[in-house]
Amino acid sequence: MEFEIWWLLSIPIFFGLGWIAARIDIKQLLSESRSLPKGYFKGLNFLLNEQPDKAIDAFIEIVRLDSETADLHFALGNLFRRRGETERAIRMHQNLLLRPDLPPEQRMQAQYELGQDFLRAGLLDRAEEVFQELTETAYSIQARRALLEIFQREKEWVQAIDAAKALQNSGTGNRNKQIAQFYCELAEDELVNTHPEKALPLLETALSTDRMSVRATILTGDALVALGKPEEALATWRRVEKQSISHTVLVAQRLMEGFQSVGRPQEGISLLKSYLSETASIDLLEVLFKAVLKQEGVEAANTLVHDELRRTPTLLGLDKLLEAQLLVVPPEIREDLSFVRNLVQRYASRLSRYQCSHCGFEARQFYWQCPGCHQWETYPPKRVEEMKLSS
């Protein structure tokens, strides 16, 4: 009984303590709200009423009257950058950096935001300078990521390799695929400048970095051809089938031309037919169709396309079948069939694109780096229509 009475007596005490605590919180809240500038609430009111431009003007007025509002500087600067008003964002963050009393943490943040402003504005040299200063600070990882983006935009592949390796060593994840692509870019530059002997060591490094790099394998074959070694090139290109059977379409034309150059075209046709049986591809069919037409004649080419269309019915395949049929039909119906093919081509052209799996950007040609999101190896080696059929 005494225990129950004790608990009954304690209830008013706990209630009183809670009331006192609540009063203290309310007083603190009121005190803090009185210390905020009136323009702050005016700006919030504009935001709630979906008037962002008036809200920004109100917040700018606060910053003008009270230079101590660093957080508001950051918020406004980021807002300007997102809206594409990079000049205003730059001025906002530069004004912050001019303050001698700015704490070190906020100074680093202001530098980083200024670098992002320069990057968004396309002032890559100035952005690089800012981010280089931050590589040994708490913003090291963010700064190195930004530098990596800058080096890729400027096509400074040696610096991009160093930046990617530094990021990888900092524990941000494996970047071997990306690094291998940078070596491929360097090798491709050497091939364009007719220096295949300089390209080969770069491609060896790319493959040691990422042994599944299809691009490095393809370019190695290209370098061997340039050095007058077609048999070695053929053996190299054939390694693509072990790396990724779907990517054999990217090397099909090279293989066919290679086998023709060494006098074994039928071997090339047989190889491409085996690839086609494993991975349906309109681009692979295109290469094979031309080779069969040249080596085996119209009827064999027509049969090839007809059989493939039965196996994988697509508009792109129908266009190829109509092309084959135009080679054998009587002259009196050729004009009508040509008209039908033109109609099919008009619709098929919308589906004969490659699509980035990361951002959805569509392109008529295959890219190793997406022109839209700048990600690497995000284009499947299949056209849009083929991707829809396989999904």
Disulfide bonds with the S-S distance in Angstrom:
none
